[in-house]
Amino acid sequence: MSNKSEDWHPAQIIAALHMRGVTLSALAIENGYACRSTLSQALRRRWPKGERIIAQALGLHPAEIWPSRYPSRYQEENGDEQV
């Protein structure tokens, strides 16, 4: 991402997962969810547990993918001023 204060676009998240050979459906099943589309909810709205699962699959902290959902965490780590 060029501007670290912007959330990743859902397509970027899915592409990053695919580049690692992972899908949201597979992550959902691996994490015990019966519905394969469960984790897609984290792409559209705040859901910390789903965000953590996706971020772990990418080797990131959720704040790196969704800085708007973790404003204080992102600002503390990167020294950004509040907008």
ZAKOLMI-919409 format. One record per atom (N, C-alpha, C, CB): residue number from 1; x, y, z; residue in three letters; atom name. Coordinates in Angstrom, 1 decimal, padded with zeros to 4 digits, m for minus. Glycine has a CB too. Example, Ala and Ser with C-alpha at 12.3 -4.5 7.8 and 13.67 -1.06 7.14 Angstrom:
2
[1 [013.2 m005.7 007.8] ala N]
[1 [012.3 m004.5 007.8] ala CA]
[1 [013.2 m003.3 007.8] ala C]
[1 [011.3 m004.5 009.0] ala CB]
[2 [012.8 m002.2 007.1] ser N]
[2 [013.7 m001.1 007.1] ser CA]
[2 [012.9 000.0 007.9] ser C]
[2 [014.1 m000.6 005.7] ser CB]
// end
This chain:
83
[1 [000.8 m001.2 000.0] met N]
[1 [000.0 000.0 000.0] met CA]
[1 [000.9 001.2 000.0] met C]
[1 [m001.0 000.0 001.2] met CB]
[2 [000.6 002.2 m000.8] ser N]
[2 [001.4 003.4 m000.9] ser CA]
[2 [001.1 004.3 000.3] ser C]
[2 [001.1 004.1 m002.2] ser CB]
[3 [m000.2 004.5 000.7] asn N]
[3 [m000.6 005.3 001.8] asn CA]
[3 [m001.0 004.4 002.9] asn C]
[3 [m001.7 006.3 001.4] asn CB]
[4 [m000.1 004.3 003.9] lys N]
[4 [m000.4 003.4 005.0] lys CA]
[4 [m001.6 003.7 005.9] lys C]
[4 [000.8 003.3 005.9] lys CB]
[5 [m002.1 004.9 005.7] ser N]
[5 [m003.3 005.2 006.6] ser CA]
[5 [m004.6 004.8 005.9] ser C]
[5 [m003.4 006.7 006.8] ser CB]
[6 [m004.5 004.2 004.7] glu N]
[6 [m005.7 003.7 004.1] glu CA]
[6 [m005.8 002.2 004.3] glu C]
[6 [m005.7 004.0 002.6] glu CB]
[7 [m007.1 001.7 004.5] asp N]
[7 [m007.3 000.3 004.5] asp CA]
[7 [m007.0 m000.4 003.2] asp C]
[7 [m008.7 m000.1 005.0] asp CB]
[8 [m006.6 m001.6 003.2] trp N]
[8 [m006.4 m002.3 002.0] trp CA]
[8 [m007.8 m002.6 001.3] trp C]
[8 [m005.7 m003.7 002.2] trp CB]
[9 [m007.8 m002.6 000.1] his N]
[9 [m009.0 m002.9 m000.7] his CA]
[9 [m009.3 m004.4 m000.5] his C]
[9 [m009.0 m002.5 m002.2] his CB]
[10 [m010.5 m004.8 m000.4] pro N]
[10 [m010.8 m006.3 m000.3] pro CA]
[10 [m010.1 m007.1 m001.3] pro C]
[10 [m012.3 m006.5 m000.3] pro CB]
[11 [m010.1 m006.6 m002.6] ala N]
[11 [m009.4 m007.4 m003.7] ala CA]
[11 [m007.9 m007.5 m003.4] ala C]
[11 [m009.7 m006.6 m005.0] ala CB]
[12 [m007.3 m006.5 m002.8] gln N]
[12 [m005.9 m006.6 m002.4] gln CA]
[12 [m005.7 m007.7 m001.4] gln C]
[12 [m005.3 m005.3 m001.9] gln CB]
[13 [m006.5 m007.8 m000.4] ile N]
[13 [m006.4 m008.8 000.6] ile CA]
[13 [m006.6 m010.2 000.0] ile C]
[13 [m007.5 m008.6 001.7] ile CB]
[14 [m007.6 m010.4 m000.8] ile N]
[14 [m007.8 m011.7 m001.4] ile CA]
[14 [m006.6 m012.0 m002.3] ile C]
[14 [m009.1 m011.7 m002.3] ile CB]
[15 [m006.1 m011.1 m003.1] ala N]
[15 [m005.0 m011.3 m003.9] ala CA]
[15 [m003.7 m011.7 m003.1] ala C]
[15 [m004.6 m010.1 m004.8] ala CB]
[16 [m003.5 m011.0 m002.0] ala N]
[16 [m002.4 m011.3 m001.2] ala CA]
[16 [m002.5 m012.8 m000.6] ala C]
[16 [m002.2 m010.3 000.0] ala CB]
[17 [m003.7 m013.1 m000.2] leu N]
[17 [m003.9 m014.5 000.3] leu CA]
[17 [m003.6 m015.5 m000.8] leu C]
[17 [m005.4 m014.7 000.8] leu CB]
[18 [m004.2 m015.2 m002.0] his N]
[18 [m004.0 m016.2 m003.1] his CA]
[18 [m002.5 m016.3 m003.5] his C]
[18 [m004.7 m015.7 m004.4] his CB]
[19 [m001.7 m015.2 m003.4] met N]
[19 [m000.3 m015.3 m003.6] met CA]
[19 [000.4 m016.2 m002.7] met C]
[19 [000.3 m013.9 m003.6] met CB]
[20 [m000.2 m016.4 m001.5] arg N]
[20 [000.4 m017.3 m000.5] arg CA]
[20 [m000.3 m018.7 m000.6] arg C]
[20 [000.2 m016.8 000.9] arg CB]
[21 [m001.2 m018.9 m001.6] gly N]
[21 [m001.8 m020.2 m001.8] gly CA]
[21 [m002.9 m020.4 m000.8] gly C]
[21 [m000.8 m021.3 m001.7] gly CB]
[22 [m003.6 m019.4 m000.3] val N]
[22 [m004.6 m019.5 000.7] val CA]
[22 [m005.9 m018.8 000.1] val C]
[22 [m004.2 m018.9 002.0] val CB]
[23 [m007.0 m019.3 000.5] thr N]
[23 [m008.3 m018.7 000.2] thr CA]
[23 [m009.0 m018.4 001.5] thr C]
[23 [m009.2 m019.6 m000.7] thr CB]
[24 [m010.0 m017.4 001.4] leu N]
[24 [m010.8 m017.1 002.6] leu CA]
[24 [m011.6 m018.4 003.0] leu C]
[24 [m011.8 m016.0 002.3] leu CB]
[25 [m012.1 m019.1 002.0] ser N]
[25 [m012.9 m020.3 002.3] ser CA]
[25 [m012.0 m021.3 003.1] ser C]
[25 [m013.4 m021.0 001.0] ser CB]
[26 [m010.8 m021.6 002.6] ala N]
[26 [m009.9 m022.5 003.3] ala CA]
[26 [m009.6 m022.1 004.7] ala C]
[26 [m008.6 m022.7 002.5] ala CB]
[27 [m009.4 m020.7 004.9] leu N]
[27 [m009.1 m020.2 006.2] leu CA]
[27 [m010.3 m020.4 007.1] leu C]
[27 [m008.7 m018.7 006.1] leu CB]
[28 [m011.5 m020.2 006.6] ala N]
[28 [m012.7 m020.4 007.4] ala CA]
[28 [m012.8 m021.8 007.9] ala C]
[28 [m013.9 m020.0 006.6] ala CB]
[29 [m012.6 m022.8 007.0] ile N]
[29 [m012.7 m024.2 007.3] ile CA]
[29 [m011.6 m024.6 008.3] ile C]
[29 [m012.6 m025.1 006.1] ile CB]
[30 [m010.4 m024.1 008.1] glu N]
[30 [m009.3 m024.4 009.0] glu CA]
[30 [m009.5 m023.9 010.4] glu C]
[30 [m008.0 m023.8 008.4] glu CB]
[31 [m010.3 m022.8 010.5] asn N]
[31 [m010.5 m022.2 011.8] asn CA]
[31 [m011.9 m022.6 012.4] asn C]
[31 [m010.4 m020.7 011.7] asn CB]
[32 [m012.5 m023.7 011.9] gly N]
[32 [m013.6 m024.2 012.5] gly CA]
[32 [m015.0 m023.6 012.1] gly C]
[32 [m013.5 m024.2 013.9] gly CB]
[33 [m015.0 m022.8 011.1] tyr N]
[33 [m016.3 m022.2 010.7] tyr CA]
[33 [m017.0 m023.1 009.6] tyr C]
[33 [m016.1 m020.8 010.1] tyr CB]
[34 [m018.2 m023.4 009.8] ala N]
[34 [m019.0 m024.3 008.9] ala CA]
[34 [m019.3 m023.6 007.6] ala C]
[34 [m020.3 m024.7 009.6] ala CB]
[35 [m019.5 m022.3 007.7] cys N]
[35 [m019.8 m021.6 006.4] cys CA]
[35 [m018.5 m021.1 005.8] cys C]
[35 [m020.8 m020.4 006.7] cys CB]
[36 [m018.3 m021.4 004.6] arg N]
[36 [m017.0 m021.0 003.9] arg CA]
[36 [m016.9 m019.5 003.7] arg C]
[36 [m017.0 m021.7 002.6] arg CB]
[37 [m018.0 m018.8 003.7] ser N]
[37 [m017.9 m017.4 003.4] ser CA]
[37 [m017.8 m016.5 004.7] ser C]
[37 [m019.2 m016.9 002.6] ser CB]
[38 [m017.7 m017.2 005.9] thr N]
[38 [m017.7 m016.4 007.1] thr CA]
[38 [m016.7 m015.4 007.2] thr C]
[38 [m017.5 m017.4 008.3] thr CB]
[39 [m015.4 m015.7 006.8] leu N]
[39 [m014.4 m014.7 006.9] leu CA]
[39 [m014.5 m013.5 006.0] leu C]
[39 [m013.0 m015.3 006.7] leu CB]
[40 [m015.3 m013.6 005.0] ser N]
[40 [m015.5 m012.5 004.1] ser CA]
[40 [m016.2 m011.3 004.8] ser C]
[40 [m016.4 m012.9 002.8] ser CB]
[41 [m016.8 m011.6 005.9] gln N]
[41 [m017.4 m010.5 006.7] gln CA]
[41 [m016.4 m009.5 007.2] gln C]
[41 [m018.2 m011.1 007.9] gln CB]
[42 [m015.2 m010.0 007.5] ala N]
[42 [m014.1 m009.2 008.0] ala CA]
[42 [m013.7 m008.2 006.9] ala C]
[42 [m012.9 m010.0 008.5] ala CB]
[43 [m013.9 m008.5 005.6] leu N]
[43 [m013.5 m007.6 004.6] leu CA]
[43 [m014.5 m006.3 004.5] leu C]
[43 [m013.6 m008.3 003.2] leu CB]
[44 [m015.7 m006.5 005.0] arg N]
[44 [m016.7 m005.4 004.9] arg CA]
[44 [m016.9 m004.7 006.2] arg C]
[44 [m017.9 m006.0 004.5] arg CB]
[45 [m016.7 m005.3 007.4] arg N]
[45 [m017.0 m004.7 008.7] arg CA]
[45 [m016.0 m005.2 009.7] arg C]
[45 [m018.5 m005.0 009.1] arg CB]
[46 [m016.0 m004.4 010.8] arg N]
[46 [m015.0 m004.7 011.9] arg CA]
[46 [m015.4 m006.0 012.5] arg C]
[46 [m015.0 m003.6 012.9] arg CB]
[47 [m014.5 m007.0 012.6] trp N]
[47 [m014.7 m008.2 013.2] trp CA]
[47 [m013.3 m008.7 013.7] trp C]
[47 [m015.4 m009.3 012.3] trp CB]
[48 [m012.8 m008.3 014.9] pro N]
[48 [m011.5 m008.6 015.3] pro CA]
[48 [m011.0 m010.0 015.1] pro C]
[48 [m011.3 m008.2 016.7] pro CB]
[49 [m011.8 m011.0 015.4] lys N]
[49 [m011.4 m012.4 015.3] lys CA]
[49 [m011.1 m012.8 013.9] lys C]
[49 [m012.4 m013.4 015.9] lys CB]
[50 [m012.0 m012.4 013.0] gly N]
[50 [m011.8 m012.7 011.5] gly CA]
[50 [m010.6 m011.9 011.0] gly C]
[50 [m013.0 m012.3 010.8] gly CB]
[51 [m010.4 m010.7 011.4] glu N]
[51 [m009.3 m009.8 011.0] glu CA]
[51 [m008.0 m010.5 011.4] glu C]
[51 [m009.4 m008.4 011.6] glu CB]
[52 [m007.9 m011.0 012.7] arg N]
[52 [m006.7 m011.7 013.1] arg CA]
[52 [m006.4 m012.9 012.3] arg C]
[52 [m006.9 m012.1 014.6] arg CB]
[53 [m007.4 m013.7 012.0] ile N]
[53 [m007.2 m014.9 011.2] ile CA]
[53 [m006.6 m014.5 009.8] ile C]
[53 [m008.5 m015.7 011.0] ile CB]
[54 [m007.2 m013.5 009.2] ile N]
[54 [m006.7 m013.1 007.9] ile CA]
[54 [m005.3 m012.5 008.0] ile C]
[54 [m007.6 m012.1 007.2] ile CB]
[55 [m005.1 m011.7 008.9] ala N]
[55 [m003.7 m011.0 009.1] ala CA]
[55 [m002.7 m012.1 009.4] ala C]
[55 [m003.8 m010.0 010.2] ala CB]
[56 [m003.0 m013.1 010.2] gln N]
[56 [m002.0 m014.1 010.5] gln CA]
[56 [m001.6 m014.9 009.3] gln C]
[56 [m002.5 m015.1 011.6] gln CB]
[57 [m002.6 m015.1 008.4] ala N]
[57 [m002.3 m015.9 007.2] ala CA]
[57 [m001.4 m015.1 006.3] ala C]
[57 [m003.6 m016.2 006.4] ala CB]
[58 [m001.4 m013.7 006.4] leu N]
[58 [m000.5 m012.9 005.6] leu CA]
[58 [000.8 m012.5 006.4] leu C]
[58 [m001.3 m011.6 005.2] leu CB]
[59 [000.9 m012.9 007.6] gly N]
[59 [002.1 m012.6 008.4] gly CA]
[59 [002.1 m011.1 008.8] gly C]
[59 [003.3 m012.9 007.6] gly CB]
[60 [000.9 m010.5 009.0] leu N]
[60 [000.8 m009.1 009.4] leu CA]
[60 [000.0 m009.0 010.7] leu C]
[60 [000.2 m008.3 008.3] leu CB]
[61 [000.0 m007.8 011.2] his N]
[61 [m001.0 m007.4 012.3] his CA]
[61 [m002.2 m006.8 011.6] his C]
[61 [m000.3 m006.4 013.3] his CB]
[62 [m003.4 m007.1 012.1] pro N]
[62 [m004.6 m006.5 011.5] pro CA]
[62 [m004.5 m005.0 011.3] pro C]
[62 [m005.8 m006.8 012.4] pro CB]
[63 [m003.8 m004.3 012.1] ala N]
[63 [m003.7 m002.8 012.0] ala CA]
[63 [m003.0 m002.4 010.7] ala C]
[63 [m003.0 m002.2 013.2] ala CB]
[64 [m002.1 m003.3 010.2] glu N]
[64 [m001.4 m003.0 008.9] glu CA]
[64 [m002.4 m003.1 007.7] glu C]
[64 [m000.3 m004.0 008.8] glu CB]
[65 [m003.4 m003.9 007.8] ile N]
[65 [m004.4 m004.1 006.8] ile CA]
[65 [m005.5 m003.1 006.9] ile C]
[65 [m004.9 m005.6 006.7] ile CB]
[66 [m006.0 m002.9 008.1] trp N]
[66 [m007.2 m002.1 008.4] trp CA]
[66 [m006.8 m001.0 009.4] trp C]
[66 [m008.3 m002.9 008.9] trp CB]
[67 [m005.9 000.0 009.0] pro N]
[67 [m005.5 001.0 010.0] pro CA]
[67 [m006.7 001.8 010.5] pro C]
[67 [m004.5 001.9 009.4] pro CB]
[68 [m007.8 002.0 009.8] ser N]
[68 [m008.9 002.7 010.2] ser CA]
[68 [m009.6 002.0 011.4] ser C]
[68 [m009.9 003.0 009.1] ser CB]
[69 [m009.5 000.7 011.5] arg N]
[69 [m010.1 000.0 012.5] arg CA]
[69 [m009.3 m000.1 013.8] arg C]
[69 [m010.4 m001.4 012.0] arg CB]
[70 [m008.0 000.2 013.7] tyr N]
[70 [m007.1 000.2 014.8] tyr CA]
[70 [m006.3 001.5 014.8] tyr C]
[70 [m006.1 m001.0 014.7] tyr CB]
[71 [m006.9 002.6 014.9] pro N]
[71 [m006.2 003.9 014.8] pro CA]
[71 [m005.1 004.1 015.8] pro C]
[71 [m007.2 005.0 014.9] pro CB]
[72 [m005.3 003.8 017.1] ser N]
[72 [m004.3 004.1 018.1] ser CA]
[72 [m003.1 003.2 017.9] ser C]
[72 [m004.9 004.0 019.5] ser CB]
[73 [m003.4 001.9 017.6] arg N]
[73 [m002.3 000.9 017.4] arg CA]
[73 [m001.4 001.3 016.3] arg C]
[73 [m002.9 m000.5 017.2] arg CB]
[74 [m002.0 001.7 015.2] tyr N]
[74 [m001.3 002.0 014.0] tyr CA]
[74 [m000.4 003.3 014.2] tyr C]
[74 [m002.2 002.3 012.8] tyr CB]
[75 [m001.0 004.3 014.9] gln N]
[75 [m000.3 005.6 015.1] gln CA]
[75 [000.8 005.4 016.1] gln C]
[75 [m001.3 006.6 015.7] gln CB]
[76 [000.6 004.5 017.1] glu N]
[76 [001.7 004.3 018.1] glu CA]
[76 [002.9 003.7 017.4] glu C]
[76 [001.2 003.4 019.2] glu CB]
[77 [002.7 002.7 016.5] glu N]
[77 [003.8 001.9 015.9] glu CA]
[77 [004.5 002.7 014.8] glu C]
[77 [003.3 000.6 015.3] glu CB]
[78 [003.7 003.6 014.1] asn N]
[78 [004.3 004.3 013.0] asn CA]
[78 [004.5 005.8 013.2] asn C]
[78 [003.4 004.1 011.8] asn CB]
[79 [004.2 006.3 014.4] gly N]
[79 [004.4 007.7 014.7] gly CA]
[79 [003.6 008.7 013.9] gly C]
[79 [005.8 008.0 014.5] gly CB]
[80 [002.4 008.2 013.3] asp N]
[80 [001.6 009.1 012.6] asp CA]
[80 [000.8 010.0 013.5] asp C]
[80 [000.6 008.3 011.7] asp CB]
[81 [000.5 011.2 013.0] glu N]
[81 [m000.4 012.1 013.7] glu CA]
[81 [m001.8 011.7 013.4] glu C]
[81 [000.0 013.6 013.4] glu CB]
[82 [m002.7 012.1 014.4] gln N]
[82 [m004.1 011.9 014.1] gln CA]
[82 [m004.6 012.8 013.0] gln C]
[82 [m004.9 012.1 015.4] gln CB]
[83 [m005.5 012.2 012.3] val N]
[83 [m006.1 013.0 011.1] val CA]
[83 [m007.3 013.8 011.6] val C]
[83 [m006.5 012.0 010.0] val CB]
// end
